[in-house]
Every structure is written in structure tokens, then in C-alpha cells.
Amino acid sequence: MQAFLTKIIPIFLLMTLLPSVNADDHENEIVISALEYYLIENQDALIAKHQELSNLLKEQDQKQLQLEILFHEFLIADMSSKKVKRKYSRLCTESTENILDQGDIQSELYAILSACFGLSAETNLFRAASHGTKSGRMIEKALELDSDNSFNNMIKGVGDYTRPAFAGGNKSRAITYLKKAIDLSKSNNDRESSLVIAIASFHLANIAFQQREFDTSSQYLDRSLEIAPTYQKAKNLKAKLSRN
């Protein structure tokens, strides 16, 4: 997995288990900046960087650059309102065939594409069934390749509770996968694994909140915000929880 991160796709540096010790400093800076903007929900900064990277792609066709663009599209879609979410999830899913045709696909890439198709299914009723199905297929492929990858388990868990029951959603199963993502991350004493714990903890808090288990929700939120105090989604849920 580490070779994959350092050679093929260091854009997942902050979302996976192992640190990329040989990744280029400039690529690391792009990833770190993107995640920082995502945590504080600075949509304008992410869109501006996405445009900058897209302009570079017109001049040079590089796999690394394409994947950095995909990463920004996923982050923007995940944090945005319906109209913007639809636009960037569409851009993300439209890149799928081109990326898969390049071969040598590792599990984390299937997971991130699964997330993109899931976001697309949320915003487009006409493609909800087909994209929901594709999302499910890709996360299953990711887990087939690496079932002990914290990122893959986190994406599976998030998809299982955000997807409606008629489309295969299951909150109990989601909790199992999110807890597994946290357990897998605990064995690594690095910032990247801590961020997986923070994000998975937020989603466990959100599930508990939806089920009106407010004490449990508060405990998971405290863990998430202790690791990532600027995580806006967690802060917003904390404020909502204080009113109950």
C-alpha cells in the first residue's frame, strides 16, 4: 500500500493508513491544503485550486495531475449544496472510464470512485439507481482487494448509512465498518491515521444523532474534534446536539 501511495496516487495521503515518505513535497502540499480547506469548508479555495489544476491538465496529460483533480472534485462535491454537488460529482464520475483504462488500479481508487458515484446518486434521481449500483460495486471491489484498509472500510460505512434502505443502506452495517476503520487506524501512530479516526468518528456521531442516542453522539464528536478542531461538519453537529 505504501508503494501505491508514493508511486501512483499520493492524493490519498491524508485519508489512508500509511504515510508517504517519498512523495514529492509539492504534491504533499496540494493534498494538505485541500484537506485543510475541506475541514473548514472553504469551497471557494477548493474550486479555485481545481480550476488551476484543470488548466494545467490542458497543457500536459499527467496521471498524477488527473488524480489530484479527481480528489478536489470529490471534496468539493462532498461539502457542497445540491447544485454544486451535482456538478462536481458528475465531473468526478465522468473521469472513471479514463482512469480505469490506465490499469494497475489499487483498492483506494475504487473506494474514492465509489464515493463519487454515491454523491452523484444523491443528487440525480434519473441516475440514482445506476450510480448507486456502481458505487456499491466499486466499494466491494475495493474491499475485495484490501479488506483491512481503513479508508475502504470508512467509505463503505459512510455509503451504507447515507444510502436509503431500498438501495441497500443499512445503519447497523455502517456502524460495523466505521468502527473497523477506527480500529485499523489505531495501530498507526501518525497524523494520516488520526484523520481517518476523526472522520469516521464524526459519521458514527451522526448515526447516533439520527437514532437520538445523544450521549453516544457527543462522545464520538468529542473524539473527532479533539483530533481535528476545525472540522466544520463536526462543529455543526455539536451545535445541533447542544439544542437537544
Helices and strands as residue ranges (DSSP letters): H 2-7, G 10-15, H 25-39, H 43-59, H 63-79, H 82-94, H 96-101, H 107-123, G 125-127, H 128-145, H 150-162, G 165-167, H 171-186, H 191-210, H 214-227, H 232-242
